[in-house]
């Protein structure tokens, strides 16, 4: 997933104003969009043979192991503050265990493309929650317009059918929106709790915390993972752990250091088209005009939300005699 909490989780100060993007940054953005866009397709493929919590466990556990190997190989210092363990467990719940489980469960009932569109509302929830929690994140007219358009896009994407009665498809849509809200809460929590440590360490600790939450649920409800899953199921789950968790986080923070948070937010708009095309190519999924129109509205809202506010030109310096 997909949660822009990097500024809160990293000790390096990155620029936040949109910059001109180099070919390298565009390549990294495209790669990250392909990876995270493919996660929705991988979720569906993994569900063909494994349970929801097994899929999530393989993803977070494998991602945690790979990132800890990276942290140790790079010699990244590990702070010895016990309170960080508590923060990692909470972040693992809010940013991994809850949203990953809701997304995977929801994809049993709705198309991959629609799931990616609804998940893109993470930035909308994040901005709204930040405005409620932090005094320096008050809603300006520009932010309010972006949030309003974003929520309109979500309503249009869900469509009027969801209002006609509660059904599995409606439950699946609500689950994805619940995941987006959990991401938003995680972003606010990270800003307060996880500061001054390397982002790779933050990601490793967070995935470890998510593993601690998912492991007992998997053992209780689904048992130990089997070894006789179909090759396609194993491939999907391994890709979720290696590509969509470990590799994606490393790419994420690399882009952040090169281009800043505002430019990194572009990946939010690139993920749904990847997921829509992948779902159509592999499973023949087709989205209607309401879903596409909803994404267009959501994209406009996100663009307004992440736009650089206009700045007044500096006053001319007084002339000296």
N, C-alpha and C positions, 0 to 999 in steps of 0.2 A: 501495500500500500502506500497509501498515498497521503502523506501528511506533511505539509511544509512547516516543520518545527525546527529547521536547521539553525536559525538564528538564535533560538533559545538553548540549543543543545551544544553549541560550539563555542570554543574559547577564542577563536579567531574572528576578528571583526571584518565582515564582508560588506561591500558596498550594496546599498539597497536601491539606488536609483537606476533606471534602465540604462544600459550601456550599449554601444555598438558591438555586435557579436562577431567574433572571429569564426572562421570555418571550423576550427577545433571545437569551439563551444557549441555550434550548431550540430556538429557530428555527435558530441556527447549528449546533447539534448535529445536528438533523434534516437540514439541508442537507449537512453533511459526510457523514452516513451515506448519504444518497441518492447523493452523488457517488462515494464509495468503494464503495458497494454496486453501483453501475452499472458499475464498472470490470470486474467479472467478466463481465457481459453484453457490454461493449465488447470485451473480449479475445476472446470467442467469435465476435463479429461480424467482428472484424478478421482472425481466422484463416481466414475463408471465402475470403480472397484473398491474404493476405500470410503470410510465414513468421514463425516465432517471434521471431527476432532483429530482423527488420524492424519488427515491432510494438513491441518493447521499445525499439529505437533511436528511432523516431518519438516515443515517449512521453518518454524521458529528454531527448533533444535539444531537442524543442520546449519542454518544461517548463523546461529550463535557460535557453534564450534568453529566454523570457517573464519568468523570475525575475530574470535579469540586467538586463533592461529596467526592472523594478520597483526593483531595488537602485539603479541609476544615477539613475532619475527621482526617487527619494526622497532621494538624496544620502547614502545609508548609507555610512559610512567603511569602507574596505577595508584591513585590516591588511597590512603588507608583511613578513610572516614567511614565509620559504620553506617552513618545516616545515608550514604550513597546507596547502600544495599536496599534500604527501604524505598528510596526514590526509584531505583531500577525495577523493583517489584511492582510498584504502582504504575510506572510507565509501561512495563510489560503488559499489565492488565488493560490500560486505557488505549495504548497504541498498537498492541498486537493481539492479545488473547480475545478481547471483545470484538474489535472490528473484523479481524480475520475470520473468526467463527461466524459472525453475522453475514459477512459477504459470501463465504462458502455455502452456508446454509441457504441464503437467499437465492444463490445461483441454481439451486435445485428447482426453482419455480419460475425464474425469469431469464430472459436472454442475456448473454454475456455483454452485448452492446448496451442494453438498457442499464445493466448493473454498473457499467463504467460511467455512464452519463450521470446516474444518481450519485455515484461515489465522488464525482467531480464537485459536488456541492460541499465537500470538505472545507474548501477555502471560504465559502459563504458562512458556514457554521463557525469556523475559526475566527473570522472577523467579528461576528456578532458576539461570541463568547468573550473575546478579548475586550470588546467595548464595554461589556458588563462588569469585567473584573479589574481592568487596569485603567487608571486615571489618564494615562497618556495615549489611550487608544479610543478616545471618544469618537462617536459617529459624526463625521462631517456630512455635508449634503452629498458629496461625491460618493462616499462609502455607503450612505443610506440608499442612494440610487442603485449602486452596484448590487447590494444585498437584495433589494426589492426585485430587481430584474432576475437575479439568480434564483430566488424562490419562485418567481413566476415561471421560469424555465423548468424547474422541478415539477411544478403542478401540471404544466403542459405535457411534459415527458411522461408523467404517470398516466395521464389521460382520464377522461370521465368514467371509463369502465371501472376504475378502482373505487369510485364513489357509489356504485350500484349494489355493493354487497361485499362482505368480507370473504375472501377466497385465498387459495394458496398464492396466487400471483400478487394479490395485495399484500399478503404477509411478507412475501419476498422483497417487495419494494420497500416496505417499512423497515425490514431488516437492514437493507443497504443504507437507508437514511439514518438508522440508528448507528451504523458503523461510522458514517460521516460525522455524526454528532460526537461520537466517542473520540475520533481523531481531533476534533475541535477542542474538547476538554483536555486531551493530552497535550496539545500545544500550549494551552494556558498553564497547565501544571508544570511543563518543562521549563517555561520561562522563569518560574519562581524557584524550581527545585534543582535543576540540572545545569550548573554553570561552572565554568572554569576548568573543564576537562576536555580531552580530545574527543572529537565527534565519533571516531571509530570505536573508542572505548564506550561512549554513551550508547551507540547502537548495539554493541556486543552485550553490554549489561542489560539493556532493555529487552533484547531477544531472549536472554537467559531468564529474565523475570517472566516473560511470556511463556516460556517453556514450563516454569514451575506451576503456572496456573493451568495450563492445558494438559499436562501429564496425568494428574489424577482424574480429570474428566474423561480423558481418553480411556484409561484403564477401567474406570467404573462403567462407562456406557458402551465401549466398543472393544475393550480388551487390547492385548498387545498387537502391534502391526504384524501382519502375516508376511511371509516371504514369497508366496505364490501369486502375488498380484500380476496382472498382465503387464508386459513390457511397456505399453503405453501409459499405464497408471504409474508405474515406477518412474518413468521418464518425466512425467508431469510433476510428480512430487519432488523429485530431485532438482528439477529446474526451479521450482518454487523456492527451495532452500538455497541453492547455489546462485541462481541468476536473479530471482525476484526479491531476495533478501540481502545476501552478502554482497554480491556484485553491484546491485542497485544502490545500496547505501554508499558504497565507495564512489560510484559515479556521481551520486547526488551531492556529496560534499566536495568532490572535485569541481563540479560545475559552480557550486556556491562560492568557492574560493576564487574562481576565475571570472565569474560574471555577476555575482551578487544575487540576493534573494528575489528581487523583482523580475529579473530575467529568468531565474530558475522557475518562477511560477508559470512560465510558458508551457512547461511539461504537462501541467494540469489540462491544458487545452488540446495537447497532442495525443493524450492517452485514449480518450473515447474513440476517435477515428480508427486507431490501431485495433482496438478491441472489437469495434463494429465490423471492420473488414475481416479480421481473423475469424470471428464467429460466423460470418457469411461464407467464407471460403471453406471452412472445415465442417461446420454443422448445418449450413444452409439457413442460418438465422436471418430473418428479415425484420427490420424495424419500420414502423409506419411513419407517416408524416408528423404525427404528434410528437413522437420521440425525437425525430430529427429537428423539428421546430423548437422543442424544449431545449435541446442541446444548444441550438443557435442563441436562444435567449440567455441561457446560462453562460455561454461563452462571452456574450456582450457584457453581462453583469460582472464576470471575472475580469474582463479587460478594463472596465471602469474602476473596479475595486483595486486593481494593481497598477493603475495609471499613476504616473508621477504627477503630483499636484503642481499647478502653475506657480512659478516663483516670480516675485517682483524683481525687476532689475535693480542692482545696487545703486544707491544714491551716489551721485558724483562727489568726489572728494573736494573739499573747499580749497580754493586757490590761495596760495600763500603770497603775500606781497613780496 
